[in-house]
Amino acid sequence: MNKKLAIVKTIHTIIWFLYVILILYIVFAGITNRFDTIMLIAIVLVIIEFLVLIINKGACPLTTIAYKYSDKHEVGFDIFLPKWLAKHNKAVFGTIFFIGIILIIIKLFAKY
């Protein structure tokens, strides 16, 4: 593997992991009624990531950068994830994020 591709994959994986933590925190906040600044920041950051993906036609900008360093563009070539997870990443974590938001909305309306 090309050294520059390895660097992009490492950075991509670290950022992906941080977003997974944010999404799981959103679900945690919804389950535990922890409506705090961290929850709001997590929601905003995930929405910003969603907008970046929309602007970039569904691809992460790091994937676009990784294209420059590899001739193989199969699923997951740009990140250190199992291929099945790389393939279904948006659906899996988008669903988990949506569940977290629904939990938060339900809990907030239940207070009133």
N, C-alpha and C positions, 0 to 999 in steps of 0.2 A: 504494500500500500504506500502510496505517495505520502511524504511527510506533511505536505500542506493539507491534503485530504484528511489525514489523521487529526490534524489540529482542528479543522472545521467540524469533523465528526465529534470530537471531544467537546468543543464549545457547544455544539448543537445538543448533545446529550445532557450536558450540565444545565442548559437553559430549559430543555424539556423536563428534566427532573424538578427544577424549581417550579415550573408551571403545574406539574402533578401535585406538588406540595400545596400550592395555592388552591387548586381545585379541591383537594381533599380537605383543606382547612375550611373552605366554603361549606362543604357537606357537614363537617364537624360543627361549624357554627350553627347550621340549621338544626342539627340534632340536639345540641346542647343549649340553644337559646343564647349563644354568645355573639351578640350583635355589637361588635366593636370596630375600632378603626382598622385593625388588621383585616377583618372581614371585608370592609369597604374597599380597602386598597387591593385586596386579592380580587374582588369582583371587577374593579376598574382595570387592573392589569390583564385579566383574562379577556375582558371585552376589547381592550386595545390589541391584544394578540389576535383575536378574532377579526378585527378590522384590518390588521396587517395582512392576514391570510386572504381576506376578501380582495383587498387592493392588489395583492400579488397572485390573483387567480387561483387561490387554493393552495399555493405552495409557500413554504417557509422561505424567507430571503436567504437563509443559510443553505437551503437546498440549491438555490440558484447559484450561489457561490461555489458549492461543492461540484456542480456540473463542470466547472473549469478545470478541476483536478482529477477527473475520472472519465473514462470512456464507457464504463459500465454504469448504467442509470436504472438498475433494477430497484425494486422497493427496498428501502432501508440502506441504500448505498451511502447515505449521507449522515447516518446516525448509528450509534451503538445500541440497537434494540433488536430483539428477535423480529424476523421478517413479518410474522403474523401481526405483531403489535404495531410495527411501523405501518403496515397496510391499513389497519383498522384504528389507528391512534385517534384520529379526529372523531370518529363515531363513538369510540369507547369513552374518551374523556369529555367529549361534548355532552354525551348522555349523563355522565356523572355530574358535570357542572350544572346541567339543566335540573337534575334531581336536587342538587344543593340549593339552587335558586328557588325551586318550588317549595322546599322545606322551609326556607327563610320566609317566603311570602306567607305560607300557611301559618307559621308561628307568629309572625308579626300581626296578621289579621286576627288570630285567635286571642291576642291581647286586648283587642278592642271590641 
